[in-house]
Amino acid sequence: MSLVFIVTLNGIYLQRLVSPHLDKCVIKGTKYCAQSVLTGSAIAGSISIVTWYSIVVLSLSKDMDYHFISFILTYLCNFDCNNYCI
């Protein structure tokens, strides 16, 4: 359920804040947008991709007794094995 919440908040952020700025760049015909707009869209897009991928993996692995906590620990383990892995 928390992943759905993250996707929802991220979608609101993209729709209300990032998309209007990108639309202004396109309407003006400028070649480049502000760095903050590009950074915000890149981060929000990355969060969206990772979260949707996580939802798909967790939904396909229901029969394998693989829970959200296990998924997050595995995800964190890939970044820093010394702090999260046993």
LOSE-728320 format. One record per residue: residue number from 1; residue in one letter; x, z negated, y of N, C-alpha, C, O, CB in turn. Coordinates in Angstrom, 3 decimals, decimal comma, always signed. Each point is the difference from the previous one (the first is absolute). Glycine has a CB too. Example, Ala and Ser with C-alpha at 12.3 -4.5 7.8 and 13.67 -1.06 7.14 Angstrom:
BEGIN
<pt i="1" aa="A" n_x="+13,190" n_z="-7,800" n_y="-5,690" ca_x="-0,890" ca_z="+0,000" ca_y="+1,190" c_x="+0,900" c_z="+0,000" c_y="+1,200" o_x="+1,036" o_z="-0,665" o_y="-0,019" cb_x="-2,928" cb_z="-0,581" cb_y="-1,154"/>
<pt i="2" aa="S" n_x="+1,542" n_z="+1,966" n_y="+2,223" ca_x="+0,820" ca_z="-0,060" ca_y="+1,190" c_x="-0,770" c_z="-0,730" c_y="+1,090" o_x="+0,509" o_z="-0,169" o_y="+1,108" cb_x="+0,675" cb_z="+2,314" cb_y="-1,736"/>
// end
This chain:
BEGIN
<pt i="1" aa="M" n_x="+0,815" n_z="+0,000" n_y="-1,193" ca_x="-0,815" ca_z="+0,000" ca_y="+1,193" c_x="+0,862" c_z="+0,000" c_y="+1,261" o_x="-0,375" o_z="+0,582" o_y="+1,018" cb_x="-1,416" cb_z="-1,780" cb_y="-2,283"/>
<pt i="2" aa="S" n_x="+2,933" n_z="+0,550" n_y="+1,190" ca_x="+0,864" ca_z="-0,038" ca_y="+1,181" c_x="+0,574" c_z="+1,384" c_y="+0,314" o_x="+0,256" o_z="+0,310" o_y="+1,164" cb_x="+0,311" cb_z="-2,700" cb_y="-1,688"/>
<pt i="3" aa="L" n_x="-0,363" n_z="+3,220" n_y="-0,495" ca_x="+0,489" ca_z="+1,350" ca_y="+0,250" c_x="-1,039" c_z="+0,837" c_y="+0,735" o_x="+0,343" o_z="+0,807" o_y="+0,864" cb_x="+1,080" cb_z="-0,968" cb_y="-2,911"/>
<pt i="4" aa="V" n_x="-2,683" n_z="-0,033" n_y="+1,705" ca_x="-1,074" ca_z="+0,702" ca_y="+0,701" c_x="-0,045" c_z="-0,449" c_y="+1,459" o_x="-0,228" o_z="+0,813" o_y="+0,896" cb_x="-1,094" cb_z="-0,618" cb_y="-3,047"/>
<pt i="5" aa="F" n_x="+1,536" n_z="-1,473" n_y="+2,388" ca_x="+0,034" ca_z="-0,528" ca_y="+1,358" c_x="+1,149" c_z="+0,630" c_y="+0,792" o_x="-0,168" o_z="+0,364" o_y="+1,164" cb_x="-0,840" cb_z="-2,529" cb_y="-1,978"/>
<pt i="6" aa="I" n_x="+2,170" n_z="+2,290" n_y="+0,178" ca_x="+1,154" ca_z="+0,618" ca_y="+0,663" c_x="-0,282" c_z="+1,461" c_y="+0,329" o_x="+0,315" o_z="+0,462" o_y="+1,097" cb_x="+1,220" cb_z="-2,030" cb_y="-2,310"/>
<pt i="7" aa="V" n_x="-2,126" n_z="+2,292" n_y="+0,271" ca_x="-0,336" ca_z="+1,410" ca_y="+0,241" c_x="-1,001" c_z="+0,126" c_y="+1,145" o_x="+0,109" o_z="+0,900" o_y="+0,832" cb_x="+0,320" cb_z="-0,376" cb_y="-3,255"/>
<pt i="8" aa="T" n_x="-1,403" n_z="-1,429" n_y="+2,459" ca_x="-1,007" ca_z="+0,040" ca_y="+1,057" c_x="+0,619" c_z="-0,261" c_y="+1,372" o_x="-0,246" o_z="+0,746" o_y="+0,947" cb_x="-1,472" cb_z="-1,506" cb_y="-2,599"/>
<pt i="9" aa="L" n_x="+2,522" n_z="-0,299" n_y="+1,756" ca_x="+0,658" ca_z="-0,294" ca_y="+1,278" c_x="+0,934" c_z="+1,127" c_y="+0,431" o_x="+0,057" o_z="+0,350" o_y="+1,179" cb_x="-0,208" cb_z="-2,784" cb_y="-1,710"/>
<pt i="10" aa="N" n_x="+0,865" n_z="+2,986" n_y="-0,408" ca_x="+0,912" ca_z="+1,097" ca_y="+0,303" c_x="-0,773" c_z="+1,231" c_y="+0,471" o_x="+0,429" o_z="+0,684" o_y="+0,929" cb_x="+1,196" cb_z="-1,572" cb_y="-2,630"/>
<pt i="11" aa="G" n_x="-2,747" n_z="+1,167" n_y="+1,073" ca_x="-0,837" ca_z="+1,126" ca_y="+0,415" c_x="-0,551" c_z="-0,186" c_y="+1,393" o_x="-0,049" o_z="+0,948" o_y="+0,784" cb_x="-0,535" cb_z="-0,567" cb_y="-3,146"/>
<pt i="12" aa="I" n_x="+0,162" n_z="-1,610" n_y="+2,682" ca_x="-0,487" ca_z="-0,286" ca_y="+1,356" c_x="+1,120" c_z="+0,204" c_y="+1,015" o_x="-0,213" o_z="+0,591" o_y="+1,058" cb_x="-1,460" cb_z="-2,242" cb_y="-1,980"/>
<pt i="13" aa="Y" n_x="+2,859" n_z="+1,161" n_y="+0,596" ca_x="+1,157" ca_z="+0,170" ca_y="+0,890" c_x="+0,295" c_z="+1,487" c_y="+0,225" o_x="+0,204" o_z="+0,437" o_y="+1,133" cb_x="+0,747" cb_z="-2,632" cb_y="-1,947"/>
<pt i="14" aa="L" n_x="-0,931" n_z="+2,958" n_y="-0,271" ca_x="+0,284" ca_z="+1,425" ca_y="+0,124" c_x="-1,071" c_z="+0,712" c_y="+0,821" o_x="+0,317" o_z="+0,831" o_y="+0,850" cb_x="+0,865" cb_z="-0,905" cb_y="-3,052"/>
<pt i="15" aa="Q" n_x="-2,439" n_z="-0,247" n_y="+1,952" ca_x="-1,106" ca_z="+0,690" ca_y="+0,651" c_x="-0,135" c_z="-0,370" c_y="+1,471" o_x="-0,275" o_z="+0,862" o_y="+0,835" cb_x="-0,877" cb_z="-0,795" cb_y="-3,025"/>
<pt i="16" aa="R" n_x="+1,340" n_z="-1,332" n_y="+2,507" ca_x="-0,255" ca_z="-0,461" ca_y="+1,374" c_x="+1,213" c_z="+0,082" c_y="+0,918" o_x="-0,154" o_z="+0,216" o_y="+1,202" cb_x="-1,548" cb_z="-1,713" cb_y="-2,150"/>
<pt i="17" aa="L" n_x="+2,891" n_z="+1,330" n_y="+0,411" ca_x="+1,182" ca_z="-0,051" ca_y="+0,859" c_x="+0,908" c_z="+1,217" c_y="-0,126" o_x="+0,417" o_z="+0,568" o_y="+1,009" cb_x="-0,538" cb_z="-3,014" cb_y="-1,192"/>
<pt i="18" aa="V" n_x="+0,426" n_z="+2,844" n_y="-1,031" ca_x="+0,988" ca_z="+1,065" ca_y="-0,186" c_x="-0,613" c_z="+1,380" c_y="+0,213" o_x="+0,572" o_z="+0,835" o_y="+0,700" cb_x="+0,651" cb_z="-2,301" cb_y="-2,309"/>
<pt i="19" aa="S" n_x="-2,373" n_z="+1,701" n_y="+1,012" ca_x="-0,613" ca_z="+1,323" ca_y="+0,071" c_x="-0,301" c_z="+0,472" c_y="+1,427" o_x="+0,262" o_z="+1,163" o_y="+0,305" cb_x="-1,227" cb_z="-1,637" cb_y="-2,527"/>
<pt i="20" aa="P" n_x="+0,428" n_z="-0,373" n_y="+3,112" ca_x="-0,223" ca_z="+0,480" ca_y="+1,372" c_x="+1,282" c_z="+0,430" c_y="+0,715" o_x="-0,010" o_z="+0,969" o_y="+0,760" cb_x="-1,948" cb_z="-2,478" cb_y="-0,668"/>
<pt i="21" aa="H" n_x="+3,050" n_z="+0,800" n_y="-0,331" ca_x="+1,266" ca_z="+0,373" ca_y="+0,632" c_x="+0,534" c_z="+1,320" c_y="-0,565" o_x="+0,534" o_z="+0,827" o_y="+0,740" cb_x="-0,028" cb_z="-3,261" cb_y="-0,369"/>
<pt i="22" aa="L" n_x="-0,653" n_z="+2,623" n_y="-1,675" ca_x="+0,436" ca_z="+1,265" ca_y="-0,589" c_x="-0,863" c_z="+1,153" c_y="+0,491" o_x="+0,503" o_z="+1,099" o_y="+0,233" cb_x="+0,317" cb_z="-2,329" cb_y="-2,255"/>
<pt i="23" aa="D" n_x="-2,130" n_z="+0,982" n_y="+2,182" ca_x="-0,894" ca_z="+1,026" ca_y="+0,541" c_x="+0,407" c_z="+0,393" c_y="+1,414" o_x="-0,026" o_z="+1,181" o_y="+0,344" cb_x="-1,829" cb_z="-2,069" cb_y="-1,768"/>
<pt i="24" aa="K" n_x="+2,231" n_z="-0,091" n_y="+2,249" ca_x="+0,438" ca_z="+0,286" ca_y="+1,371" c_x="+1,248" c_z="+0,871" c_y="-0,003" o_x="+0,130" o_z="+0,904" o_y="+0,825" cb_x="-1,109" cb_z="-3,080" cb_y="-0,055"/>
<pt i="25" aa="C" n_x="+1,891" n_z="+1,910" n_y="-1,688" ca_x="+1,217" ca_z="+0,818" ca_y="-0,093" c_x="-0,341" c_z="+1,441" c_y="-0,350" o_x="+0,603" o_z="+0,934" o_y="+0,530" cb_x="+0,704" cb_z="-2,956" cb_y="-1,228"/>
<pt i="26" aa="V" n_x="-2,270" n_z="+2,201" n_y="-0,190" ca_x="-0,386" ca_z="+1,347" ca_y="-0,422" c_x="-0,740" c_z="+0,725" c_y="+1,124" o_x="+0,250" o_z="+1,179" o_y="+0,249" cb_x="-0,391" cb_z="-1,967" cb_y="-2,637"/>
<pt i="27" aa="I" n_x="-0,761" n_z="+0,090" n_y="+3,060" ca_x="-0,775" ca_z="+0,614" ca_y="+1,080" c_x="+0,905" c_z="+0,403" c_y="+1,168" o_x="-0,172" o_z="+1,065" o_y="+0,593" cb_x="-1,827" cb_z="-2,434" cb_y="-1,273"/>
<pt i="28" aa="K" n_x="+2,958" n_z="+0,508" n_y="+0,998" ca_x="+0,937" ca_z="+0,317" ca_y="+1,089" c_x="+0,916" c_z="+1,158" c_y="-0,371" o_x="+0,534" o_z="+0,685" o_y="+0,873" cb_x="-0,609" cb_z="-3,073" cb_y="-0,147"/>
<pt i="29" aa="G" n_x="+0,249" n_z="+2,598" n_y="-1,999" ca_x="+0,887" ca_z="+1,060" ca_y="-0,442" c_x="+1,464" c_z="-0,393" c_y="+0,067" o_x="+0,885" o_z="+0,856" o_y="-0,013" cb_x="-2,576" cb_z="+0,763" cb_y="+0,766"/>
<pt i="30" aa="T" n_x="+1,939" n_z="-2,923" n_y="-0,681" ca_x="+1,392" ca_z="-0,444" ca_y="+0,049" c_x="+0,641" c_z="+0,153" c_y="-1,373" o_x="-0,656" o_z="-0,099" o_y="-1,038" cb_x="+0,109" cb_z="-1,521" cb_y="+2,893"/>
<pt i="31" aa="K" n_x="+1,811" n_z="+1,857" n_y="-1,820" ca_x="+0,721" ca_z="+0,201" ca_y="-1,249" c_x="+0,272" c_z="-1,326" c_y="-0,705" o_x="+0,055" o_z="-0,055" o_y="-1,229" cb_x="+0,982" cb_z="+2,114" cb_y="+2,195"/>
<pt i="32" aa="Y" n_x="-0,866" n_z="-3,131" n_y="-0,183" ca_x="+0,341" ca_z="-1,294" ca_y="-0,568" c_x="-0,938" c_z="-1,070" c_y="+0,532" o_x="-0,395" o_z="+0,033" o_y="+1,165" cb_x="+2,790" cb_z="+0,677" cb_y="-1,387"/>
<pt i="33" aa="C" n_x="-2,745" n_z="-1,649" n_y="-0,625" ca_x="-0,776" ca_z="-1,173" ca_y="+0,405" c_x="+0,966" c_z="-1,144" c_y="+0,295" o_x="+1,197" o_z="+0,083" o_y="-0,275" cb_x="-3,194" cb_z="+0,651" cb_y="-1,127"/>
<pt i="34" aa="A" n_x="+1,443" n_z="-1,798" n_y="+1,967" ca_x="+0,827" ca_z="-1,181" ca_y="+0,279" c_x="+0,527" c_z="-0,580" c_y="-1,305" o_x="-0,667" o_z="+0,073" o_y="-1,032" cb_x="-0,669" cb_z="-0,564" cb_y="+3,118"/>
<pt i="35" aa="Q" n_x="+2,505" n_z="-0,072" n_y="-2,041" ca_x="+0,628" ca_z="-0,571" ca_y="-1,196" c_x="-0,854" c_z="-1,105" c_y="-0,596" o_x="-0,059" o_z="-0,138" o_y="-1,222" cb_x="+2,303" cb_z="+0,703" cb_y="+2,149"/>
<pt i="36" aa="S" n_x="-2,909" n_z="-1,359" n_y="-0,087" ca_x="-0,833" ca_z="-1,093" ca_y="-0,512" c_x="-1,186" c_z="+0,537" c_y="-0,798" o_x="-0,401" o_z="-0,602" o_y="-0,996" cb_x="+1,087" cb_z="-0,813" cb_y="+2,951"/>
<pt i="37" aa="V" n_x="-1,245" n_z="+2,536" n_y="-1,527" ca_x="-1,116" ca_z="+0,613" ca_y="-0,728" c_x="+0,476" c_z="+0,522" c_y="-1,347" o_x="-0,666" o_z="-0,193" o_y="-1,017" cb_x="-0,441" cb_z="+0,814" cb_y="+3,188"/>
<pt i="38" aa="L" n_x="+2,243" n_z="+0,032" n_y="-2,178" ca_x="+0,533" ca_z="+0,530" ca_y="-1,259" c_x="+0,385" c_z="-1,116" c_y="-0,965" o_x="-0,238" o_z="+0,102" o_y="-1,204" cb_x="+1,065" cb_z="+1,901" cb_y="+2,440"/>
<pt i="39" aa="T" n_x="-0,237" n_z="-3,061" n_y="-0,707" ca_x="+0,382" ca_z="-1,131" ca_y="-0,844" c_x="-1,238" c_z="-0,682" c_y="-0,566" o_x="-0,044" o_z="-0,322" o_y="-1,187" cb_x="+2,130" cb_z="-0,005" cb_y="+2,547"/>
<pt i="40" aa="G" n_x="-3,088" n_z="+0,105" n_y="-0,521" ca_x="-1,233" ca_z="-0,629" ca_y="-0,461" c_x="-0,702" c_z="+0,818" c_y="-1,064" o_x="-0,507" o_z="-0,551" o_y="-0,977" cb_x="+0,277" cb_z="-0,489" cb_y="+3,198"/>
<pt i="41" aa="S" n_x="+0,199" n_z="+2,356" n_y="-2,039" ca_x="-0,655" ca_z="+0,845" ca_y="-1,002" c_x="+0,796" c_z="+0,053" c_y="-1,300" o_x="-0,584" o_z="+0,064" o_y="-1,081" cb_x="-0,405" cb_z="+1,296" cb_y="+2,927"/>
<pt i="42" aa="A" n_x="+2,304" n_z="-1,387" n_y="-1,750" ca_x="+0,837" ca_z="+0,014" ca_y="-1,209" c_x="-0,163" c_z="-1,287" c_y="-0,793" o_x="-0,132" o_z="+0,030" o_y="-1,224" cb_x="+1,771" cb_z="+1,460" cb_y="+2,386"/>
<pt i="43" aa="I" n_x="-1,628" n_z="-2,617" n_y="-0,468" ca_x="-0,151" ca_z="-1,287" ca_y="-0,687" c_x="-1,389" c_z="-0,124" c_y="-0,607" o_x="-0,139" o_z="-0,398" o_y="-1,157" cb_x="+1,787" cb_z="-0,645" cb_y="+2,733"/>
<pt i="44" aa="A" n_x="-2,679" n_z="+1,382" n_y="-0,802" ca_x="-1,370" ca_z="-0,102" ca_y="-0,516" c_x="-0,222" c_z="+0,977" c_y="-1,155" o_x="-0,686" o_z="-0,331" o_y="-0,967" cb_x="-0,113" cb_z="-0,377" cb_y="+3,246"/>
<pt i="45" aa="G" n_x="+1,363" n_z="+1,887" n_y="-2,186" ca_x="-0,121" ca_z="+0,959" ca_y="-1,101" c_x="+0,699" c_z="-0,481" c_y="-1,258" o_x="-0,511" o_z="+0,186" o_y="-1,105" cb_x="+0,378" cb_z="+1,637" cb_y="+2,773"/>
<pt i="46" aa="S" n_x="+1,293" n_z="-2,439" n_y="-1,512" ca_x="+0,715" ca_z="-0,550" ca_y="-1,155" c_x="-0,774" c_z="-1,142" c_y="-0,641" o_x="-0,096" o_z="-0,087" o_y="-1,224" cb_x="+2,258" cb_z="+0,747" cb_y="+2,279"/>
<pt i="47" aa="I" n_x="-2,707" n_z="-1,527" n_y="-0,227" ca_x="-0,814" ca_z="-1,103" ca_y="-0,530" c_x="-1,196" c_z="+0,555" c_y="-0,754" o_x="-0,354" o_z="-0,504" o_y="-1,066" cb_x="+1,079" cb_z="-0,989" cb_y="+2,958"/>
<pt i="48" aa="S" n_x="-1,344" n_z="+2,519" n_y="-1,350" ca_x="-1,165" ca_z="+0,606" ca_y="-0,648" c_x="+0,357" c_z="+0,585" c_y="-1,366" o_x="-0,709" o_z="-0,227" o_y="-0,980" cb_x="-0,242" cb_z="+0,732" cb_y="+3,240"/>
<pt i="49" aa="I" n_x="+2,032" n_z="+0,236" n_y="-2,323" ca_x="+0,408" ca_z="+0,623" ca_y="-1,264" c_x="+0,324" c_z="-1,059" c_y="-1,053" o_x="-0,456" o_z="+0,089" o_y="-1,140" cb_x="+1,352" cb_z="+1,884" cb_y="+2,413"/>
<pt i="50" aa="V" n_x="-0,113" n_z="-2,968" n_y="-0,887" ca_x="+0,391" ca_z="-1,044" ca_y="-0,955" c_x="-1,213" c_z="-0,800" c_y="-0,458" o_x="-0,107" o_z="-0,343" o_y="-1,178" cb_x="+2,364" cb_z="+0,203" cb_y="+2,261"/>
<pt i="51" aa="T" n_x="-3,164" n_z="-0,157" n_y="-0,170" ca_x="-1,173" ca_z="-0,794" ca_y="-0,368" c_x="-0,932" c_z="+0,780" c_y="-0,914" o_x="-0,483" o_z="-0,545" o_y="-0,993" cb_x="+0,663" cb_z="-0,682" cb_y="+3,157"/>
<pt i="52" aa="W" n_x="-0,442" n_z="+2,484" n_y="-1,852" ca_x="-0,866" ca_z="+0,799" ca_y="-0,884" c_x="+0,647" c_z="+0,192" c_y="-1,375" o_x="-0,686" o_z="-0,052" o_y="-1,021" cb_x="-0,261" cb_z="+1,238" cb_y="+3,035"/>
<pt i="53" aa="Y" n_x="+2,250" n_z="-0,969" n_y="-2,042" ca_x="+0,701" ca_z="+0,121" ca_y="-1,275" c_x="-0,132" c_z="-1,302" c_y="-0,798" o_x="-0,211" o_z="+0,031" o_y="-1,212" cb_x="+1,837" cb_z="+1,619" cb_y="+2,240"/>
<pt i="54" aa="S" n_x="-1,502" n_z="-2,775" n_y="-0,355" ca_x="-0,147" ca_z="-1,298" ca_y="-0,667" c_x="-1,403" c_z="-0,180" c_y="-0,565" o_x="-0,166" o_z="-0,505" o_y="-1,110" cb_x="+1,888" cb_z="-0,452" cb_y="+2,647"/>
<pt i="55" aa="I" n_x="-2,726" n_z="+1,368" n_y="-0,776" ca_x="-1,383" ca_z="-0,099" ca_y="-0,481" c_x="-0,186" c_z="+0,846" c_y="-1,249" o_x="-0,625" o_z="-0,440" o_y="-0,964" cb_x="-0,184" cb_z="+0,035" cb_y="+3,307"/>
<pt i="56" aa="V" n_x="+1,347" n_z="+1,616" n_y="-2,328" ca_x="-0,135" ca_z="+0,877" ca_y="-1,170" c_x="+0,710" c_z="-0,603" c_y="-1,209" o_x="-0,563" o_z="-0,024" o_y="-1,094" cb_x="+0,422" cb_z="+2,029" cb_y="+2,609"/>
<pt i="57" aa="V" n_x="+1,363" n_z="-2,489" n_y="-1,336" ca_x="+0,755" ca_z="-0,574" ca_y="-1,120" c_x="-0,727" c_z="-1,221" c_y="-0,569" o_x="-0,123" o_z="-0,139" o_y="-1,217" cb_x="+2,278" cb_z="+0,969" cb_y="+2,238"/>
<pt i="58" aa="L" n_x="-2,630" n_z="-1,703" n_y="-0,153" ca_x="-0,696" ca_z="-1,195" ca_y="-0,477" c_x="-1,323" c_z="+0,340" c_y="-0,680" o_x="-0,380" o_z="-0,650" o_y="-0,974" cb_x="+1,454" cb_z="-0,643" cb_y="+2,811"/>
<pt i="59" aa="S" n_x="-1,772" n_z="+2,300" n_y="-1,334" ca_x="-1,269" ca_z="+0,362" ca_y="-0,628" c_x="+0,216" c_z="+0,682" c_y="-1,348" o_x="-0,824" o_z="-0,151" o_y="-0,902" cb_x="-0,193" cb_z="+0,382" cb_y="+3,171"/>
<pt i="60" aa="L" n_x="+2,100" n_z="+0,507" n_y="-2,420" ca_x="+0,278" ca_z="+0,655" ca_y="-1,281" c_x="+0,595" c_z="-0,953" c_y="-1,031" o_x="-0,007" o_z="+0,290" o_y="-1,196" cb_x="+0,353" cb_z="+1,828" cb_y="+2,438"/>
<pt i="61" aa="S" n_x="+0,163" n_z="-3,245" n_y="-0,782" ca_x="+0,640" ca_z="-0,931" ca_y="-0,932" c_x="-0,857" c_z="-1,231" c_y="-0,276" o_x="+0,530" o_z="-1,055" o_y="-0,348" cb_x="+1,672" cb_z="+1,853" cb_y="+1,169"/>
<pt i="62" aa="K" n_x="-3,508" n_z="-0,677" n_y="-0,672" ca_x="-0,895" ca_z="-1,140" ca_y="-0,266" c_x="+0,122" c_z="-0,480" c_y="-1,447" o_x="-0,012" o_z="-1,201" o_y="-0,267" cb_x="-1,571" cb_z="+2,066" cb_y="+2,014"/>
<pt i="63" aa="D" n_x="+1,699" n_z="+0,065" n_y="-2,655" ca_x="+0,038" ca_z="-0,353" ca_y="-1,418" c_x="+1,340" c_z="-0,605" c_y="-0,425" o_x="+0,104" o_z="-0,545" o_y="-1,099" cb_x="-1,735" cb_z="+2,374" cb_y="+0,687"/>
<pt i="64" aa="M" n_x="+2,628" n_z="-1,744" n_y="+1,240" ca_x="+1,323" ca_z="-0,508" ca_y="-0,347" c_x="+0,244" c_z="-1,413" c_y="+0,506" o_x="+1,125" o_z="-0,493" o_y="-0,083" cb_x="-0,315" cb_z="+2,820" cb_y="+0,124"/>
<pt i="65" aa="D" n_x="-1,828" n_z="-2,983" n_y="+0,476" ca_x="+0,108" ca_z="-1,370" ca_y="+0,506" c_x="+1,102" c_z="-0,099" c_y="+1,053" o_x="+0,872" o_z="-0,867" o_y="-0,069" cb_x="-1,696" cb_z="-0,018" cb_y="-2,140"/>
<pt i="66" aa="Y" n_x="+0,766" n_z="+1,775" n_y="+3,167" ca_x="+0,986" ca_z="+0,094" ca_y="+1,072" c_x="-0,722" c_z="-0,347" c_y="+1,294" o_x="-0,866" o_z="+0,751" o_y="+0,448" cb_x="+2,250" cb_z="+1,031" cb_y="-1,672"/>
<pt i="67" aa="H" n_x="-1,038" n_z="-2,900" n_y="+1,822" ca_x="-0,734" ca_z="-0,519" ca_y="+1,143" c_x="+0,720" c_z="+0,274" c_y="+1,309" o_x="+1,149" o_z="+0,441" o_y="+0,024" cb_x="-2,097" cb_z="-2,196" cb_y="-1,491"/>
<pt i="68" aa="F" n_x="+0,245" n_z="+1,484" n_y="+2,542" ca_x="+0,520" ca_z="+0,231" ca_y="+1,343" c_x="+1,295" c_z="-0,767" c_y="+0,241" o_x="+0,954" o_z="+0,547" o_y="+0,554" cb_x="-3,286" cb_z="-0,175" cb_y="+0,244"/>
<pt i="69" aa="I" n_x="+2,370" n_z="-1,634" n_y="-1,210" ca_x="+1,197" ca_z="-0,823" ca_y="+0,198" c_x="+1,190" c_z="+0,599" c_y="-0,748" o_x="+1,106" o_z="+0,059" o_y="+0,537" cb_x="-2,549" cb_z="-2,109" cb_y="-0,260"/>
<pt i="70" aa="S" n_x="+1,223" n_z="+2,487" n_y="-1,493" ca_x="+1,074" ca_z="+0,639" ca_y="-0,769" c_x="+0,491" c_z="+1,262" c_y="+0,702" o_x="+1,198" o_z="+0,276" o_y="+0,050" cb_x="-2,171" cb_z="-1,197" cb_y="-2,176"/>
<pt i="71" aa="F" n_x="+0,032" n_z="+1,672" n_y="+2,661" ca_x="+0,349" ca_z="+1,236" ca_y="+0,696" c_x="+0,849" c_z="-0,305" c_y="+1,235" o_x="+1,017" o_z="+0,654" o_y="+0,226" cb_x="-3,140" cb_z="+0,425" cb_y="-1,060"/>
<pt i="72" aa="I" n_x="+1,716" n_z="-2,062" n_y="+1,630" ca_x="+0,741" ca_z="-0,353" ca_y="+1,216" c_x="+1,390" c_z="-0,538" c_y="-0,351" o_x="+0,981" o_z="+0,352" o_y="+0,654" cb_x="-3,155" cb_z="-0,860" cb_y="+0,523"/>
<pt i="73" aa="L" n_x="+2,265" n_z="-0,338" n_y="-2,201" ca_x="+1,311" ca_z="-0,520" ca_y="-0,400" c_x="+0,918" c_z="+1,118" c_y="-0,483" o_x="+1,198" o_z="-0,014" o_y="+0,282" cb_x="-2,273" cb_z="-2,159" cb_y="-0,897"/>
<pt i="74" aa="T" n_x="+0,523" n_z="+3,131" n_y="-0,104" ca_x="+0,790" ca_z="+1,137" ca_y="-0,448" c_x="+0,460" c_z="+0,831" c_y="+1,191" o_x="+1,143" o_z="+0,455" o_y="+0,046" cb_x="-2,411" cb_z="-0,422" cb_y="-2,213"/>
<pt i="75" aa="Y" n_x="+0,377" n_z="+0,159" n_y="+3,122" ca_x="+0,325" ca_z="+0,758" ca_y="+1,200" c_x="+1,112" c_z="-0,689" c_y="+0,792" o_x="+0,956" o_z="+0,646" o_y="+0,428" cb_x="-3,316" cb_z="+0,218" cb_y="-0,344"/>
<pt i="76" aa="L" n_x="+2,229" n_z="-2,175" n_y="+0,107" ca_x="+1,015" ca_z="-0,747" ca_y="+0,742" c_x="+1,320" c_z="-0,072" c_y="-0,765" o_x="+1,072" o_z="-0,024" o_y="+0,605" cb_x="-2,894" cb_z="-1,315" cb_y="+0,463"/>
<pt i="77" aa="C" n_x="+1,742" n_z="+1,306" n_y="-2,383" ca_x="+1,191" ca_z="-0,072" ca_y="-0,832" c_x="+0,873" c_z="+1,238" c_y="+0,189" o_x="+1,226" o_z="-0,078" o_y="-0,083" cb_x="-2,487" cb_z="-1,317" cb_y="-1,577"/>
<pt i="78" aa="N" n_x="+0,630" n_z="+2,521" n_y="+1,910" ca_x="+0,765" ca_z="+1,222" ca_y="+0,205" c_x="+0,818" c_z="-0,036" c_y="+1,279" o_x="+1,006" o_z="+0,701" o_y="+0,113" cb_x="-2,747" cb_z="+0,522" cb_y="-1,368"/>
<pt i="79" aa="F" n_x="+1,324" n_z="-2,028" n_y="+2,217" ca_x="+0,726" ca_z="-0,080" ca_y="+1,265" c_x="+1,071" c_z="-1,066" c_y="+0,005" o_x="+1,075" o_z="+0,199" o_y="+0,567" cb_x="-3,099" cb_z="+0,610" cb_y="+0,545"/>
<pt i="80" aa="D" n_x="+1,739" n_z="-1,950" n_y="-1,745" ca_x="+0,955" ca_z="-1,092" ca_y="+0,075" c_x="-0,090" c_z="-0,845" c_y="-1,272" o_x="-0,754" o_z="-0,972" o_y="-0,046" cb_x="+0,589" cb_z="+0,951" cb_y="+2,576"/>
<pt i="81" aa="C" n_x="+0,910" n_z="+0,378" n_y="-3,535" ca_x="-0,085" ca_z="-0,677" ca_y="-1,285" c_x="+0,466" c_z="-1,448" c_y="+0,059" o_x="-0,448" o_z="-0,813" o_y="-0,809" cb_x="+0,790" cb_z="+3,004" cb_y="-0,268"/>
<pt i="82" aa="N" n_x="+0,522" n_z="-2,531" n_y="+1,986" ca_x="+0,518" ca_z="-1,358" ca_y="+0,044" c_x="-1,032" c_z="-1,035" c_y="+0,420" o_x="+0,080" o_z="-1,154" o_y="-0,423" cb_x="+2,111" cb_z="+2,130" cb_y="+0,930"/>
<pt i="83" aa="N" n_x="-3,152" n_z="-0,588" n_y="+0,311" ca_x="-0,957" ca_z="-0,971" ca_y="+0,515" c_x="-1,303" c_z="-0,074" c_y="-0,783" o_x="-0,607" o_z="-1,069" o_y="-0,050" cb_x="+1,606" cb_z="+1,460" cb_y="+2,246"/>
<pt i="84" aa="Y" n_x="-1,456" n_z="+0,697" n_y="-2,808" ca_x="-1,323" ca_z="+0,019" ca_y="-0,595" c_x="-0,001" c_z="+0,082" c_y="-1,524" o_x="-0,997" o_z="-0,358" o_y="-0,628" cb_x="+0,235" cb_z="+1,416" cb_y="+2,701"/>
<pt i="85" aa="C" n_x="+1,824" n_z="-0,607" n_y="-2,667" ca_x="+0,028" ca_z="+0,193" ca_y="-1,450" c_x="+0,695" c_z="-1,169" c_y="-0,687" o_x="+0,898" o_z="-0,633" o_y="+0,555" cb_x="-0,889" cb_z="+3,119" cb_y="-0,224"/>
<pt i="86" aa="I" n_x="-0,443" n_z="-2,743" n_y="-1,524" ca_x="+0,604" ca_z="-1,060" ca_y="-0,787" c_x="+1,084" c_z="+0,585" c_y="-0,869" o_x="+0,647" o_z="-0,727" o_y="-0,754" cb_x="-2,779" cb_z="-0,586" cb_y="+0,771"/>
// end
